[in-house]
Amino acid sequence: METRKFRKSLQGVVTGKSGDKSLKVVYFYKIPHALYRKEVRRKTVLHVHDEKNECLVGDKVEIMETRPLSKMKRWRVLRVIERMPVSR
């Protein structure tokens, strides 16, 4: 895959798998509270395209911004960073 310039990339955790090639990925970030300056943890849920259908709930993934692929999906999976261990 060729390298792209000026595209955001984030790391997050897969929290949901709905439909074919669709995921929900949540990523956490910290911002200072407006008055007290304590770091507050926030999260954003993104709808992500998974072309190979390889991700499972709990996997840590790297995602990249892309053109609109559907009504909600504007991100796609670049790679799986860490797999969630399967306990059976």
N, CA, C and O atoms as a CHARMM CRD file, in Angstrom:
* protein
*
  352
    1    1 MET  N      0.84300  -1.17300   0.00000 PROA 1      0.00000
    2    1 MET  CA     0.00000   0.00000   0.00000 PROA 1      0.00000
    3    1 MET  C      0.88900   1.23800   0.00000 PROA 1      0.00000
    4    1 MET  O      1.83400   1.32300   0.78500 PROA 1      0.00000
    5    2 GLU  N      0.60000   2.17400  -0.85400 PROA 2      0.00000
    6    2 GLU  CA     1.39000   3.38600  -0.91300 PROA 2      0.00000
    7    2 GLU  C      1.08100   4.27000   0.29200 PROA 2      0.00000
    8    2 GLU  O      0.00600   4.18200   0.88500 PROA 2      0.00000
    9    3 THR  N      2.04200   5.12200   0.64200 PROA 3      0.00000
   10    3 THR  CA     1.82000   6.00000   1.78500 PROA 3      0.00000
   11    3 THR  C      0.99900   7.20300   1.35900 PROA 3      0.00000
   12    3 THR  O      1.17000   7.73000   0.25900 PROA 3      0.00000
   13    4 ARG  N      0.11200   7.62800   2.23300 PROA 4      0.00000
   14    4 ARG  CA    -0.74800   8.77500   1.96100 PROA 4      0.00000
   15    4 ARG  C     -0.28600   9.94800   2.80900 PROA 4      0.00000
   16    4 ARG  O      0.22700   9.77000   3.91300 PROA 4      0.00000
   17    5 LYS  N     -0.47400  11.13900   2.28200 PROA 5      0.00000
   18    5 LYS  CA    -0.11800  12.33400   3.01700 PROA 5      0.00000
   19    5 LYS  C     -1.37900  13.04000   3.49300 PROA 5      0.00000
   20    5 LYS  O     -2.42700  12.98900   2.84900 PROA 5      0.00000
   21    6 PHE  N     -1.25000  13.68900   4.62200 PROA 6      0.00000
   22    6 PHE  CA    -2.30300  14.56200   5.14500 PROA 6      0.00000
   23    6 PHE  C     -3.60400  13.84000   5.45200 PROA 6      0.00000
   24    6 PHE  O     -4.67900  14.41600   5.28400 PROA 6      0.00000
   25    7 ARG  N     -3.53100  12.61800   5.89000 PROA 7      0.00000
   26    7 ARG  CA    -4.71800  11.89900   6.33600 PROA 7      0.00000
   27    7 ARG  C     -4.54200  11.53500   7.79500 PROA 7      0.00000
   28    7 ARG  O     -3.47400  11.08200   8.20900 PROA 7      0.00000
   29    8 LYS  N     -5.59300  11.73300   8.57200 PROA 8      0.00000
   30    8 LYS  CA    -5.52700  11.41100   9.98700 PROA 8      0.00000
   31    8 LYS  C     -5.47900   9.89700  10.16600 PROA 8      0.00000
   32    8 LYS  O     -6.11500   9.15200   9.42000 PROA 8      0.00000
   33    9 SER  N     -4.73000   9.45900  11.14800 PROA 9      0.00000
   34    9 SER  CA    -4.76200   8.05000  11.52600 PROA 9      0.00000
   35    9 SER  C     -4.83900   7.97400  13.04300 PROA 9      0.00000
   36    9 SER  O     -4.19100   8.74800  13.74800 PROA 9      0.00000
   37   10 LEU  N     -5.63200   7.04100  13.53400 PROA 10     0.00000
   38   10 LEU  CA    -5.88500   6.88600  14.95900 PROA 10     0.00000
   39   10 LEU  C     -5.77300   5.42700  15.34800 PROA 10     0.00000
   40   10 LEU  O     -5.80500   4.53900  14.49600 PROA 10     0.00000
   41   11 GLN  N     -5.64000   5.18700  16.64600 PROA 11     0.00000
   42   11 GLN  CA    -5.67500   3.83500  17.18100 PROA 11     0.00000
   43   11 GLN  C     -6.87300   3.72200  18.10700 PROA 11     0.00000
   44   11 GLN  O     -7.12300   4.60800  18.92400 PROA 11     0.00000
   45   12 GLY  N     -7.60800   2.63200  17.97700 PROA 12     0.00000
   46   12 GLY  CA    -8.78400   2.44300  18.80600 PROA 12     0.00000
   47   12 GLY  C     -9.08700   0.97700  19.01400 PROA 12     0.00000
   48   12 GLY  O     -8.36200   0.09900  18.54600 PROA 12     0.00000
   49   13 VAL  N    -10.17200   0.73000  19.72700 PROA 13     0.00000
   50   13 VAL  CA   -10.59400  -0.62500  20.05600 PROA 13     0.00000
   51   13 VAL  C    -11.93800  -0.89000  19.39800 PROA 13     0.00000
   52   13 VAL  O    -12.84300  -0.05900  19.45900 PROA 13     0.00000
   53   14 VAL  N    -12.06300  -2.05700  18.76500 PROA 14     0.00000
   54   14 VAL  CA   -13.31600  -2.44600  18.12300 PROA 14     0.00000
   55   14 VAL  C    -14.33400  -2.77800  19.20800 PROA 14     0.00000
   56   14 VAL  O    -14.08900  -3.63900  20.05300 PROA 14     0.00000
   57   15 THR  N    -15.48800  -2.08800  19.18100 PROA 15     0.00000
   58   15 THR  CA   -16.52000  -2.32600  20.19000 PROA 15     0.00000
   59   15 THR  C    -17.75700  -2.97900  19.60600 PROA 15     0.00000
   60   15 THR  O    -18.58900  -3.50200  20.34800 PROA 15     0.00000
   61   16 GLY  N    -17.89200  -2.95700  18.29000 PROA 16     0.00000
   62   16 GLY  CA   -19.07300  -3.55400  17.68900 PROA 16     0.00000
   63   16 GLY  C    -18.81000  -3.96700  16.26000 PROA 16     0.00000
   64   16 GLY  O    -17.99000  -3.37400  15.56000 PROA 16     0.00000
   65   17 LYS  N    -19.52900  -5.00300  15.84100 PROA 17     0.00000
   66   17 LYS  CA   -19.40900  -5.50300  14.47200 PROA 17     0.00000
   67   17 LYS  C    -20.82800  -5.65000  13.95900 PROA 17     0.00000
   68   17 LYS  O    -21.56600  -6.53000  14.40100 PROA 17     0.00000
   69   18 SER  N    -21.21600  -4.78000  13.01800 PROA 18     0.00000
   70   18 SER  CA   -22.58900  -4.79700  12.52800 PROA 18     0.00000
   71   18 SER  C    -22.58400  -4.86300  11.01100 PROA 18     0.00000
   72   18 SER  O    -22.00100  -4.00300  10.35100 PROA 18     0.00000
   73   19 GLY  N    -23.21100  -5.85100  10.47200 PROA 19     0.00000
   74   19 GLY  CA   -23.27100  -5.96100   9.02100 PROA 19     0.00000
   75   19 GLY  C    -21.97400  -6.48400   8.43300 PROA 19     0.00000
   76   19 GLY  O    -21.06400  -6.89700   9.15200 PROA 19     0.00000
   77   20 ASP  N    -21.91100  -6.45700   7.11000 PROA 20     0.00000
   78   20 ASP  CA   -20.74300  -6.95400   6.38900 PROA 20     0.00000
   79   20 ASP  C    -19.72900  -5.83400   6.22500 PROA 20     0.00000
   80   20 ASP  O    -20.06500  -4.77200   5.70000 PROA 20     0.00000
   81   21 LYS  N    -18.49300  -6.05100   6.66500 PROA 21     0.00000
   82   21 LYS  CA   -17.38500  -5.12000   6.51300 PROA 21     0.00000
   83   21 LYS  C    -17.58000  -3.81000   7.26700 PROA 21     0.00000
   84   21 LYS  O    -17.02900  -2.78300   6.86900 PROA 21     0.00000
   85   22 SER  N    -18.33900  -3.82900   8.33000 PROA 22     0.00000
   86   22 SER  CA   -18.57700  -2.62300   9.12100 PROA 22     0.00000
   87   22 SER  C    -18.22800  -2.86100  10.58200 PROA 22     0.00000
   88   22 SER  O    -18.52100  -3.91700  11.14400 PROA 22     0.00000
   89   23 LEU  N    -17.59700  -1.85700  11.18700 PROA 23     0.00000
   90   23 LEU  CA   -17.19400  -1.93600  12.58100 PROA 23     0.00000
   91   23 LEU  C    -17.51800  -0.62600  13.28200 PROA 23     0.00000
   92   23 LEU  O    -17.69800   0.41500  12.65000 PROA 23     0.00000
   93   24 LYS  N    -17.58600  -0.70900  14.61200 PROA 24     0.00000
   94   24 LYS  CA   -17.59300   0.48000  15.44400 PROA 24     0.00000
   95   24 LYS  C    -16.29100   0.45600  16.22800 PROA 24     0.00000
   96   24 LYS  O    -15.96800  -0.53100  16.88900 PROA 24     0.00000
   97   25 VAL  N    -15.54900   1.55000  16.14700 PROA 25     0.00000
   98   25 VAL  CA   -14.27300   1.65500  16.83800 PROA 25     0.00000
   99   25 VAL  C    -14.35600   2.85700  17.77700 PROA 25     0.00000
  100   25 VAL  O    -14.79600   3.93700  17.38100 PROA 25     0.00000
  101   26 VAL  N    -13.93400   2.66000  19.01100 PROA 26     0.00000
  102   26 VAL  CA   -13.91400   3.75100  19.97700 PROA 26     0.00000
  103   26 VAL  C    -12.46200   4.12000  20.25900 PROA 26     0.00000
  104   26 VAL  O    -11.61300   3.24600  20.43400 PROA 26     0.00000
  105   27 TYR  N    -12.18400   5.42600  20.30200 PROA 27     0.00000
  106   27 TYR  CA   -10.85800   5.84500  20.71100 PROA 27     0.00000
  107   27 TYR  C    -10.99100   6.86900  21.83600 PROA 27     0.00000
  108   27 TYR  O    -11.87100   7.73000  21.82200 PROA 27     0.00000
  109   28 PHE  N    -10.09100   6.74500  22.80700 PROA 28     0.00000
  110   28 PHE  CA   -10.12400   7.56900  24.00300 PROA 28     0.00000
  111   28 PHE  C     -9.05100   8.64200  23.91300 PROA 28     0.00000
  112   28 PHE  O     -7.97600   8.41600  23.35700 PROA 28     0.00000
  113   29 TYR  N     -9.35300   9.80600  24.46500 PROA 29     0.00000
  114   29 TYR  CA    -8.38500  10.88600  24.53600 PROA 29     0.00000
  115   29 TYR  C     -8.63300  11.67100  25.81400 PROA 29     0.00000
  116   29 TYR  O     -9.69500  11.54400  26.42300 PROA 29     0.00000
  117   30 LYS  N     -7.67100  12.47500  26.22500 PROA 30     0.00000
  118   30 LYS  CA    -7.79200  13.25400  27.44800 PROA 30     0.00000
  119   30 LYS  C     -7.70800  14.73200  27.12700 PROA 30     0.00000
  120   30 LYS  O     -6.89500  15.16700  26.31200 PROA 30     0.00000
  121   31 ILE  N     -8.57200  15.49700  27.78900 PROA 31     0.00000
  122   31 ILE  CA    -8.54000  16.94800  27.66100 PROA 31     0.00000
  123   31 ILE  C     -8.59100  17.54600  29.06400 PROA 31     0.00000
  124   31 ILE  O     -9.14200  16.92400  29.97200 PROA 31     0.00000
  125   32 PRO  N     -8.03000  18.73600  29.26100 PROA 32     0.00000
  126   32 PRO  CA    -8.11600  19.34500  30.58900 PROA 32     0.00000
  127   32 PRO  C     -9.51000  19.92700  30.83000 PROA 32     0.00000
  128   32 PRO  O    -10.12700  20.48500  29.92300 PROA 32     0.00000
  129   33 HSD  N     -9.98800  19.78900  32.05200 PROA 33     0.00000
  130   33 HSD  CA   -11.26900  20.37600  32.43500 PROA 33     0.00000
  131   33 HSD  C    -11.14700  21.89200  32.34000 PROA 33     0.00000
  132   33 HSD  O    -10.10800  22.45400  32.68500 PROA 33     0.00000
  133   34 ALA  N    -12.20000  22.55400  31.87700 PROA 34     0.00000
  134   34 ALA  CA   -12.14900  23.99400  31.61300 PROA 34     0.00000
  135   34 ALA  C    -11.83600  24.81300  32.86400 PROA 34     0.00000
  136   34 ALA  O    -11.09200  25.79100  32.78900 PROA 34     0.00000
  137   35 LEU  N    -12.38500  24.43500  33.99200 PROA 35     0.00000
  138   35 LEU  CA   -12.19600  25.20800  35.21900 PROA 35     0.00000
  139   35 LEU  C    -11.09600  24.63600  36.10900 PROA 35     0.00000
  140   35 LEU  O    -10.24300  25.37800  36.59500 PROA 35     0.00000
  141   36 TYR  N    -11.11200  23.32400  36.32400 PROA 36     0.00000
  142   36 TYR  CA   -10.23200  22.72400  37.31600 PROA 36     0.00000
  143   36 TYR  C     -8.91300  22.19300  36.75400 PROA 36     0.00000
  144   36 TYR  O     -8.01100  21.85700  37.52200 PROA 36     0.00000
  145   37 ARG  N     -8.79000  22.11500  35.46300 PROA 37     0.00000
  146   37 ARG  CA    -7.55000  21.69500  34.77600 PROA 37     0.00000
  147   37 ARG  C     -7.15400  20.25100  35.03300 PROA 37     0.00000
  148   37 ARG  O     -6.03600  19.85800  34.70000 PROA 37     0.00000
  149   38 LYS  N     -8.03800  19.45100  35.61500 PROA 38     0.00000
  150   38 LYS  CA    -7.76800  18.02900  35.75200 PROA 38     0.00000
  151   38 LYS  C     -8.03800  17.37000  34.40200 PROA 38     0.00000
  152   38 LYS  O     -8.95100  17.78100  33.68600 PROA 38     0.00000
  153   39 GLU  N     -7.24900  16.34600  34.04700 PROA 39     0.00000
  154   39 GLU  CA    -7.47300  15.66100  32.77700 PROA 39     0.00000
  155   39 GLU  C     -8.74700  14.82700  32.84800 PROA 39     0.00000
  156   39 GLU  O     -8.93000  14.03000  33.76800 PROA 39     0.00000
  157   40 VAL  N     -9.61500  15.01900  31.87400 PROA 40     0.00000
  158   40 VAL  CA   -10.86900  14.29000  31.79500 PROA 40     0.00000
  159   40 VAL  C    -10.78500  13.35700  30.59600 PROA 40     0.00000
  160   40 VAL  O    -10.35800  13.76100  29.51400 PROA 40     0.00000
  161   41 ARG  N    -11.19500  12.10900  30.79200 PROA 41     0.00000
  162   41 ARG  CA   -11.13400  11.11800  29.72100 PROA 41     0.00000
  163   41 ARG  C    -12.39400  11.20200  28.87600 PROA 41     0.00000
  164   41 ARG  O    -13.50400  11.15400  29.40600 PROA 41     0.00000
  165   42 ARG  N    -12.23200  11.32500  27.57800 PROA 42     0.00000
  166   42 ARG  CA   -13.34900  11.38500  26.63700 PROA 42     0.00000
  167   42 ARG  C    -13.21200  10.25200  25.62900 PROA 42     0.00000
  168   42 ARG  O    -12.15100   9.64200  25.50300 PROA 42     0.00000
  169   43 LYS  N    -14.31300   9.97600  24.90400 PROA 43     0.00000
  170   43 LYS  CA   -14.25300   8.94600  23.87500 PROA 43     0.00000
  171   43 LYS  C    -15.06200   9.39600  22.66800 PROA 43     0.00000
  172   43 LYS  O    -15.98500  10.20300  22.77900 PROA 43     0.00000
  173   44 THR  N    -14.69700   8.85900  21.52600 PROA 44     0.00000
  174   44 THR  CA   -15.42500   9.09100  20.28900 PROA 44     0.00000
  175   44 THR  C    -15.62300   7.74700  19.60300 PROA 44     0.00000
  176   44 THR  O    -14.69100   6.95000  19.49900 PROA 44     0.00000
  177   45 VAL  N    -16.84200   7.50000  19.13600 PROA 45     0.00000
  178   45 VAL  CA   -17.15400   6.26700  18.42200 PROA 45     0.00000
  179   45 VAL  C    -17.16900   6.57200  16.93200 PROA 45     0.00000
  180   45 VAL  O    -17.85700   7.49200  16.49000 PROA 45     0.00000
  181   46 LEU  N    -16.40700   5.79800  16.15400 PROA 46     0.00000
  182   46 LEU  CA   -16.30800   5.99000  14.71400 PROA 46     0.00000
  183   46 LEU  C    -16.81700   4.74900  13.99800 PROA 46     0.00000
  184   46 LEU  O    -16.64700   3.63200  14.48700 PROA 46     0.00000
  185   47 HSD  N    -17.43500   4.94000  12.85100 PROA 47     0.00000
  186   47 HSD  CA   -17.87700   3.83200  12.01100 PROA 47     0.00000
  187   47 HSD  C    -16.78600   3.59800  10.97500 PROA 47     0.00000
  188   47 HSD  O    -16.37100   4.52100  10.27500 PROA 47     0.00000
  189   48 VAL  N    -16.32500   2.34900  10.88400 PROA 48     0.00000
  190   48 VAL  CA   -15.11500   2.02200  10.13100 PROA 48     0.00000
  191   48 VAL  C    -15.40000   0.92300   9.11700 PROA 48     0.00000
  192   48 VAL  O    -16.19600   0.01900   9.37100 PROA 48     0.00000
  193   49 HSD  N    -14.74100   1.00800   7.96500 PROA 49     0.00000
  194   49 HSD  CA   -14.84500  -0.00100   6.91500 PROA 49     0.00000
  195   49 HSD  C    -13.71100  -1.00900   7.07800 PROA 49     0.00000
  196   49 HSD  O    -12.54300  -0.62800   7.16700 PROA 49     0.00000
  197   50 ASP  N    -14.05600  -2.28900   7.11700 PROA 50     0.00000
  198   50 ASP  CA   -13.07900  -3.38100   7.24700 PROA 50     0.00000
  199   50 ASP  C    -13.18100  -4.24200   5.99200 PROA 50     0.00000
  200   50 ASP  O    -14.01500  -5.14500   5.92600 PROA 50     0.00000
  201   51 GLU  N    -12.35500  -3.97500   5.01500 PROA 51     0.00000
  202   51 GLU  CA   -12.44900  -4.62200   3.70000 PROA 51     0.00000
  203   51 GLU  C    -12.29400  -6.13400   3.76500 PROA 51     0.00000
  204   51 GLU  O    -12.98200  -6.85700   3.04400 PROA 51     0.00000
  205   52 LYS  N    -11.39200  -6.62600   4.62800 PROA 52     0.00000
  206   52 LYS  CA   -11.10300  -8.06400   4.67600 PROA 52     0.00000
  207   52 LYS  C    -11.93800  -8.81600   5.71000 PROA 52     0.00000
  208   52 LYS  O    -11.80300 -10.03300   5.83400 PROA 52     0.00000
  209   53 ASN  N    -12.78500  -8.12800   6.44400 PROA 53     0.00000
  210   53 ASN  CA   -13.59600  -8.75900   7.50200 PROA 53     0.00000
  211   53 ASN  C    -12.73100  -9.53200   8.49000 PROA 53     0.00000
  212   53 ASN  O    -13.09200 -10.63900   8.89100 PROA 53     0.00000
  213   54 GLU  N    -11.58900  -8.96200   8.89000 PROA 54     0.00000
  214   54 GLU  CA   -10.65100  -9.68700   9.74300 PROA 54     0.00000
  215   54 GLU  C    -10.71000  -9.27400  11.21300 PROA 54     0.00000
  216   54 GLU  O    -10.15300  -9.97100  12.06100 PROA 54     0.00000
  217   55 CYS  N    -11.35700  -8.17900  11.53200 PROA 55     0.00000
  218   55 CYS  CA   -11.36600  -7.67900  12.90600 PROA 55     0.00000
  219   55 CYS  C    -12.49600  -8.29100  13.71800 PROA 55     0.00000
  220   55 CYS  O    -13.57800  -8.56600  13.20100 PROA 55     0.00000
  221   56 LEU  N    -12.22300  -8.49700  14.99500 PROA 56     0.00000
  222   56 LEU  CA   -13.21400  -8.99700  15.93700 PROA 56     0.00000
  223   56 LEU  C    -13.36900  -7.99100  17.06200 PROA 56     0.00000
  224   56 LEU  O    -12.51800  -7.12300  17.25000 PROA 56     0.00000
  225   57 VAL  N    -14.44900  -8.10800  17.80200 PROA 57     0.00000
  226   57 VAL  CA   -14.68600  -7.21100  18.93000 PROA 57     0.00000
  227   57 VAL  C    -13.57700  -7.39000  19.95800 PROA 57     0.00000
  228   57 VAL  O    -13.26600  -8.51300  20.35400 PROA 57     0.00000
  229   58 GLY  N    -12.98300  -6.28400  20.38700 PROA 58     0.00000
  230   58 GLY  CA   -11.89200  -6.31700  21.35500 PROA 58     0.00000
  231   58 GLY  C    -10.52400  -6.09400  20.74200 PROA 58     0.00000
  232   58 GLY  O     -9.56800  -5.82700  21.47000 PROA 58     0.00000
  233   59 ASP  N    -10.39900  -6.19600  19.41500 PROA 59     0.00000
  234   59 ASP  CA    -9.10900  -5.98300  18.75100 PROA 59     0.00000
  235   59 ASP  C     -8.71500  -4.51000  18.80800 PROA 59     0.00000
  236   59 ASP  O     -9.56400  -3.62100  18.74100 PROA 59     0.00000
  237   60 LYS  N     -7.41300  -4.27300  18.93300 PROA 60     0.00000
  238   60 LYS  CA    -6.87900  -2.92300  18.85700 PROA 60     0.00000
  239   60 LYS  C     -6.43700  -2.69500  17.40900 PROA 60     0.00000
  240   60 LYS  O     -5.63400  -3.46400  16.88100 PROA 60     0.00000
  241   61 VAL  N     -6.95300  -1.64400  16.76400 PROA 61     0.00000
  242   61 VAL  CA    -6.70600  -1.42300  15.34700 PROA 61     0.00000
  243   61 VAL  C     -6.20800  -0.00800  15.08500 PROA 61     0.00000
  244   61 VAL  O     -6.42800   0.90900  15.87700 PROA 61     0.00000
  245   62 GLU  N     -5.53100   0.14100  13.95300 PROA 62     0.00000
  246   62 GLU  CA    -5.15200   1.45500  13.45800 PROA 62     0.00000
  247   62 GLU  C     -6.07300   1.76800  12.28300 PROA 62     0.00000
  248   62 GLU  O     -6.23600   0.95300  11.37600 PROA 62     0.00000
  249   63 ILE  N     -6.67700   2.96300  12.31000 PROA 63     0.00000
  250   63 ILE  CA    -7.61900   3.34700  11.26200 PROA 63     0.00000
  251   63 ILE  C     -7.15100   4.64100  10.59500 PROA 63     0.00000
  252   63 ILE  O     -6.40300   5.42400  11.18100 PROA 63     0.00000
  253   64 MET  N     -7.60700   4.84800   9.36100 PROA 64     0.00000
  254   64 MET  CA    -7.20600   6.02100   8.60000 PROA 64     0.00000
  255   64 MET  C     -8.43100   6.67900   7.98900 PROA 64     0.00000
  256   64 MET  O     -9.36400   6.00000   7.55900 PROA 64     0.00000
  257   65 GLU  N     -8.42200   7.98400   7.95500 PROA 65     0.00000
  258   65 GLU  CA    -9.49300   8.75400   7.35800 PROA 65     0.00000
  259   65 GLU  C     -9.52500   8.49700   5.84900 PROA 65     0.00000
  260   65 GLU  O     -8.47800   8.34600   5.21900 PROA 65     0.00000
  261   66 THR  N    -10.71900   8.44800   5.28000 PROA 66     0.00000
  262   66 THR  CA   -10.85700   8.19900   3.85000 PROA 66     0.00000
  263   66 THR  C    -12.08200   8.92700   3.32300 PROA 66     0.00000
  264   66 THR  O    -12.77800   9.60800   4.07700 PROA 66     0.00000
  265   67 ARG  N    -12.34200   8.78600   2.05400 PROA 67     0.00000
  266   67 ARG  CA   -13.52600   9.42100   1.45900 PROA 67     0.00000
  267   67 ARG  C    -14.78400   8.77500   2.02200 PROA 67     0.00000
  268   67 ARG  O    -14.70800   7.66900   2.55800 PROA 67     0.00000
  269   68 PRO  N    -15.93000   9.42200   1.92000 PROA 68     0.00000
  270   68 PRO  CA   -17.15700   8.80900   2.41200 PROA 68     0.00000
  271   68 PRO  C    -17.48000   7.50900   1.68000 PROA 68     0.00000
  272   68 PRO  O    -17.59600   7.48700   0.45400 PROA 68     0.00000
  273   69 LEU  N    -17.62500   6.41900   2.45100 PROA 69     0.00000
  274   69 LEU  CA   -17.92600   5.11900   1.87200 PROA 69     0.00000
  275   69 LEU  C    -19.39900   4.77300   2.00200 PROA 69     0.00000
  276   69 LEU  O    -19.91800   3.96100   1.23600 PROA 69     0.00000
  277   70 SER  N    -20.07300   5.38100   2.96200 PROA 70     0.00000
  278   70 SER  CA   -21.51500   5.20600   3.14000 PROA 70     0.00000
  279   70 SER  C    -22.00400   6.39400   3.96200 PROA 70     0.00000
  280   70 SER  O    -21.27500   7.36800   4.14900 PROA 70     0.00000
  281   71 LYS  N    -23.20900   6.31300   4.44000 PROA 71     0.00000
  282   71 LYS  CA   -23.78200   7.41400   5.20500 PROA 71     0.00000
  283   71 LYS  C    -22.95400   7.74900   6.44500 PROA 71     0.00000
  284   71 LYS  O    -22.78300   8.92100   6.78100 PROA 71     0.00000
  285   72 MET  N    -22.44500   6.72900   7.11800 PROA 72     0.00000
  286   72 MET  CA   -21.72100   6.94400   8.37300 PROA 72     0.00000
  287   72 MET  C    -20.22000   6.67800   8.28000 PROA 72     0.00000
  288   72 MET  O    -19.45300   7.24400   9.05900 PROA 72     0.00000
  289   73 LYS  N    -19.78600   5.84000   7.35800 PROA 73     0.00000
  290   73 LYS  CA   -18.38800   5.38800   7.33700 PROA 73     0.00000
  291   73 LYS  C    -17.48900   6.37100   6.59400 PROA 73     0.00000
  292   73 LYS  O    -17.66200   6.62200   5.40100 PROA 73     0.00000
  293   74 ARG  N    -16.52000   6.92100   7.33600 PROA 74     0.00000
  294   74 ARG  CA   -15.50600   7.81600   6.76700 PROA 74     0.00000
  295   74 ARG  C    -14.10000   7.37500   7.14500 PROA 74     0.00000
  296   74 ARG  O    -13.14300   8.11300   6.91300 PROA 74     0.00000
  297   75 TRP  N    -13.95700   6.19900   7.71700 PROA 75     0.00000
  298   75 TRP  CA   -12.67600   5.66700   8.16100 PROA 75     0.00000
  299   75 TRP  C    -12.53300   4.23900   7.66500 PROA 75     0.00000
  300   75 TRP  O    -13.53200   3.56900   7.40200 PROA 75     0.00000
  301   76 ARG  N    -11.28300   3.76100   7.53300 PROA 76     0.00000
  302   76 ARG  CA   -11.05000   2.37000   7.16000 PROA 76     0.00000
  303   76 ARG  C     -9.89300   1.80400   7.97000 PROA 76     0.00000
  304   76 ARG  O     -9.02900   2.53600   8.45300 PROA 76     0.00000
  305   77 VAL  N     -9.90000   0.48800   8.10400 PROA 77     0.00000
  306   77 VAL  CA    -8.88100  -0.19900   8.90000 PROA 77     0.00000
  307   77 VAL  C     -7.58500  -0.27200   8.10500 PROA 77     0.00000
  308   77 VAL  O     -7.57500  -0.68900   6.94700 PROA 77     0.00000
  309   78 LEU  N     -6.49400   0.13800   8.74200 PROA 78     0.00000
  310   78 LEU  CA    -5.16800  -0.02100   8.13500 PROA 78     0.00000
  311   78 LEU  C     -4.55100  -1.35300   8.53400 PROA 78     0.00000
  312   78 LEU  O     -4.07700  -2.10700   7.68400 PROA 78     0.00000
  313   79 ARG  N     -4.55900  -1.63900   9.84500 PROA 79     0.00000
  314   79 ARG  CA    -3.95700  -2.88200  10.32300 PROA 79     0.00000
  315   79 ARG  C     -4.49200  -3.20200  11.71200 PROA 79     0.00000
  316   79 ARG  O     -4.98400  -2.33300  12.43200 PROA 79     0.00000
  317   80 VAL  N     -4.37900  -4.46300  12.05900 PROA 80     0.00000
  318   80 VAL  CA    -4.72800  -4.90900  13.40100 PROA 80     0.00000
  319   80 VAL  C     -3.45400  -4.86200  14.23000 PROA 80     0.00000
  320   80 VAL  O     -2.47300  -5.52800  13.90000 PROA 80     0.00000
  321   81 ILE  N     -3.46100  -4.08600  15.29700 PROA 81     0.00000
  322   81 ILE  CA    -2.27700  -3.93200  16.14100 PROA 81     0.00000
  323   81 ILE  C     -2.18100  -5.08000  17.13400 PROA 81     0.00000
  324   81 ILE  O     -1.11300  -5.66500  17.31700 PROA 81     0.00000
  325   82 GLU  N     -3.29900  -5.39800  17.77400 PROA 82     0.00000
  326   82 GLU  CA    -3.29200  -6.41400  18.80900 PROA 82     0.00000
  327   82 GLU  C     -4.61100  -7.17600  18.76600 PROA 82     0.00000
  328   82 GLU  O     -5.68600  -6.57600  18.74800 PROA 82     0.00000
  329   83 ARG  N     -4.52000  -8.48600  18.74900 PROA 83     0.00000
  330   83 ARG  CA    -5.72900  -9.33000  18.73100 PROA 83     0.00000
  331   83 ARG  C     -6.19900  -9.60100  20.14000 PROA 83     0.00000
  332   83 ARG  O     -5.39900  -9.73800  21.06500 PROA 83     0.00000
  333   84 MET  N     -7.49900  -9.67400  20.28900 PROA 84     0.00000
  334   84 MET  CA    -8.08300 -10.06000  21.56800 PROA 84     0.00000
  335   84 MET  C     -7.96300 -11.57100  21.68800 PROA 84     0.00000
  336   84 MET  O     -8.36900 -12.28900  20.77400 PROA 84     0.00000
  337   85 PRO  N     -7.41200 -12.07700  22.80200 PROA 85     0.00000
  338   85 PRO  CA    -7.29100 -13.52600  22.93700 PROA 85     0.00000
  339   85 PRO  C     -8.66400 -14.18900  23.00300 PROA 85     0.00000
  340   85 PRO  O     -9.55800 -13.72400  23.71000 PROA 85     0.00000
  341   86 VAL  N     -8.81500 -15.26700  22.26500 PROA 86     0.00000
  342   86 VAL  CA   -10.08200 -16.00300  22.21400 PROA 86     0.00000
  343   86 VAL  C    -10.04800 -17.06100  23.30700 PROA 86     0.00000
  344   86 VAL  O     -9.15800 -17.91100  23.32300 PROA 86     0.00000
  345   87 SER  N    -11.01900 -17.01200  24.22500 PROA 87     0.00000
  346   87 SER  CA   -11.06800 -18.00100  25.31000 PROA 87     0.00000
  347   87 SER  C    -12.20400 -18.98200  25.03300 PROA 87     0.00000
  348   87 SER  O    -13.37700 -18.60900  25.05500 PROA 87     0.00000
  349   88 ARG  N    -11.85500 -20.20700  24.77900 PROA 88     0.00000
  350   88 ARG  CA   -12.85500 -21.25300  24.49700 PROA 88     0.00000
  351   88 ARG  C    -12.55300 -22.46700  25.30100 PROA 88     0.00000
  352   88 ARG  O    -13.27300 -23.46200  25.21100 PROA 88     0.00000
